[in-house]
Each structure stands twice: as C-alpha cells, then as structure tokens.
Amino acid sequence: MKLSLEPRPDQTPAEVFDWSITPPTVQREYEGSYVKVIDDVFTAEECASLIALAESDAEWKQAAVHYGLEAHQQYVNTEYRNSERILRFDHEAAELIYQRLLPHVQELVELKPEDPWRYVVSPAQSNRAQEGVWRLVGLNERLSYLRYGAGNYFRGHCDGQLELPDGRKSRVTVQVYLGNDDVEGGATRFWDQKQKNWYDVDPKKGRVLIFQQRGLWHSGEDVIKGTKFTLRSDLLFRQCFDEAE
C-alpha cells in the first residue's frame, strides 16, 4: 500500500507555542522552548489512510524501549511504556508527511549561528554543535505508529536525539494524532521540574505536535476511554561545516 496526500498550498504557517498560557512553573522552565501545536493538518480521511498504511503489512506488537539504533537494542518495560506499536520504514510516506509539515517549520530550514532558533539544534555549552550551518533535510523514514487502549500510557521522559549512520541528526519530534474522536485522557503532558504542574496537549484527530527534543520533559498520560492512535517521527538535520556543502 502507498500513501497518497494531496498538496495543501493554502496552509497558514503556525505560530510558536505561547508558554504564557501555562502554569507559572511550567512557563519559567520552558519559556522560549520550541513547540508548535497545529490543528487540522491532516483530515479525518488522511488520518484513516495513515493508520491503514501501517496495518497493511504489519501487526501491532508491544512497544519497546530503545537504547540504540540496532534491532536488538531494546527491551519491554510495561511499567514505563505500555502501548502497542508498528514500526514502518517508508521513505515515500515520510516525504509526503514532511511536505505537509514544511510550511509550518520554515524557521528551522537553515539555522546559522546567529539565528534565534539555533539553540534548538545546538545548545550553547556544546562548542562543536555551535559550528557551521544546520539544515533541515526531511522527516525520519522510521515511522513509529502507536496504539494506546484504555489504561495505556508512556511515563515521563525526554526524547532521545538520534545520530544516524549517514550523518542525519534528529533534534525535533513530530507527533501526529490520528484519532479516535471518542478518546478520553491520553494527553501529551509537559511537566515542570518538580512534576507538580503541567500543560496538556490533547490527542485531537488531525492535530500535530512539534517540539524540540532537548530538555522537554513530557509523558503520554493514561488513556481512560477509547483508543488513541499516534504517529511519531523526527525532523532530521545535517550539520554543514563548509558553505559549499
């Protein structure tokens, strides 16, 4: 099965999330962090097609925790992560999804040392990461589909920053909420440092959550009712040290 997404030339680029609407402790911790919450990026029909793509040649299995890129570098811990998953490696689908998202992330397309969003890919304390130009090159073809039934969750964590063998590096997470409409619970929750206050992004069908991977502590809260489907991937960058590259 191949995915088909019609171009959406009428998209209005989304604004960066305003942390002032969150509890004060959350705002103080994350003010200036890169997050976007974008509604209606995908239609209900497109969400159904994305799920059908995953299920076309694979079955749902217990989601594992990964500690490396190799297939064996994983383990199951349902007290920490309890959901089902299909991993699909699909360059064509990733490119279609990337083109749909690209109008919303134009500020990340090319990041020079003086650019205001440069810290998303290179924290100030990392000298090597501060060098050169970081260029956005696409969406990770590793599409992680997740299915959360009632009682499923993903406890608090920060997303890992991948460095792929071909030099591409993940610095930004993409989370696409695919349904269903009757889901209760299952929010992506951003916690303050003491985990006493938070801000929830609900899993609304067609919504996309985009956020920097460094320093954002979050969880997938328990699903109370219904089934939550999501598609997770990464925005990938190349760090170029020669302007001629």
Beta strands, then each sheet from edge to edge (+ up, - down):
strand 1: 35-38
strand 2: 61-62
strand 3: 65-66
strand 4: 74-75
strand 5: 81-82
strand 6: 84-89
strand 7: 110-111
strand 8: 133-139
strand 9: 142-148
strand 10: 153-157
strand 11: 169-179
strand 12: 184-185
strand 13: 188-191
strand 14: 198-201
strand 15: 208-212
strand 16: 218-220
strand 17: 223-225
strand 18: 228-240
sheet 1: 1+ 15- 11+ 18- 8+ 7-
sheet 2: 1+ 15- 11+ 18- 9+ 6- 2+
sheet 3: 3+ 4-
sheet 4: 5+ 10- 16+ 13- 14+
sheet 5: 12+ 17-
end
